[in-house]
Amino acid sequence: MKLDDHPTAQPARRKLSQQSLPVSVSALDAEGLRKLCLDAGADDVGFVELGRPALADQRDDILRIFPRAQSFISLVVRMNREPIRSPARSVANLEFHHAGDRVNEVARTIVEALEARGVRALNPSTGFPMEMERFPGKIWVISHKPVAVAAGLGRMGIHRNVIHPKFGNFVLLGTIVLDTEISAYDAPIAYNPCLECKLCVAACPTGAIGTDGRFDFSACYTHNYREFMGGFTDWVEQIADSPNAKAYRRKVSDAESTSIWQSLSFGANYKAAYCLAVCPAGEEVIAPFLIDRKSFTAAVVTPLQDKIEPVYVVPGSDAESHVTKRFPQKTIKRVGNGLRPHSIDQFLAGLPNAFQRGKAEGLDATYHFVFTGAEARHATVAIRDKQIAVQDGLVGEPRLRITADSRTWLKFVRKEGSLIGALLTRRIRFKGSPRLLMAFGKCFPS
């Protein structure tokens, strides 16, 4: 059968012959688009062009999945504050889940309306699902936070969450990518709503947020995301490594096992997110904090600090030291974080996230890495003043030079191969003090 004779093609051709072809949309009217988004259920919205310099690091990723991309719609959906503040994490997680579903529903409604107008658009998930074949690399399609900041919907606080000038950090974000320009774009707001009150620092059970603005990704990821991704794989391995049920129960309590079941059944649950709960920033949020800071702290912060709960930490990490010192009433649970690099690129990119400042106390060393074999690469890692810098190429004079077959090194890092065996076969060689290699390892517990 010829295409023109196909039962689907015939009525379509008749319809096309009876109407004029749709005129391509050159630019969407910003005010009309804003109204469409608010009517669909967004609490606030902003627009950003693809060429915005602040989003340059995302441009290639977006164009790979949507080559026609021209602009972004950034969406804000409010969360109810009191559920997020509750020491009962089931209450808080119910709010996270429902608000996340609402963001996705609003975005889908907008995309549907735009498609009816001849505008191509797509709406990546506000959270999950993500592109898990990339794990532990960049699994997200788009970074909602920088898009929201560029669109004038808030600024990042010291807790690394976007604070909306009106709603505070009690928001979830969504992004829609369009194949069409918008008649007017938004600019970032002129000030940061963050009060720098440090309540997020005080409430965080793992010490992930520093008073100096630094952030310990590993500490936050290991505890708060225990039932997501890496924490889940660590749990599976605990099962696999247990010879029987009694041995498994020595590692994992019944409460932990049922918590995993709950996350699998009803959506993964956050263990903390206390930084969001205690934040007083935002026009709609700040009044009780302004009226009586002591009462606000007693009502919102102290119940989370005093809560008796397990805190998941990597053995030998700064988080473990923080819980021991700051929250002795909480129970330390030593676990792995599941962050195992599968390429040299992932290994090098992940070093700043896994770096433990406290364990780097007194270390001043430059390391040269020469990777050979499947992934040939030269890199320099400098650690001094409890800071880390990773550079391409061999820079400066090293105190330790490591030459390694790339696959052998990755097996060693993932704890799948013996360092002694690699040294004996000369697949890993080093020039310098072995103590510097040990000191390096202590900075990156996993």
Secondary structure as UniProt FT lines:
FT   HELIX           3..5
FT   TURN            7..8
FT   HELIX           9..17
FT   STRAND          27..28
FT   HELIX           30..39
FT   TURN            40..41
FT   STRAND          44..49
FT   TURN            50..51
FT   HELIX           53..55
FT   HELIX           56..65
FT   TURN            67..68
FT   STRAND          71..78
FT   HELIX           81..85
FT   HELIX           89..116
FT   TURN            117..118
FT   STRAND          121..122
FT   HELIX           132..134
FT   TURN            135..136
FT   HELIX           144..150
FT   TURN            151..152
FT   STRAND          155..156
FT   TURN            158..159
FT   STRAND          162..164
FT   TURN            165..167
FT   STRAND          171..178
FT   STRAND          181..182
FT   HELIX           199..203
FT   TURN            205..206
FT   TURN            211..212
FT   HELIX           217..224
FT   TURN            225..227
FT   HELIX           229..240
FT   HELIX           245..251
FT   HELIX           254..266
FT   HELIX           274..278
FT   TURN            283..285
FT   HELIX           287..291
FT   HELIX           293..296
FT   HELIX           297..301
FT   HELIX           302..306
FT   STRAND          310..313
FT   TURN            315..316
FT   HELIX           318..326
FT   TURN            328..329
FT   STRAND          331..334
FT   HELIX           344..354
FT   HELIX           358..360
FT   TURN            361..362
FT   STRAND          365..372
FT   TURN            373..374
FT   STRAND          377..384
FT   TURN            385..386
FT   STRAND          387..392
FT   STRAND          400..405
FT   HELIX           406..413
FT   TURN            414..415
FT   HELIX           419..424
FT   TURN            425..426
FT   STRAND          428..432
FT   HELIX           434..442
//
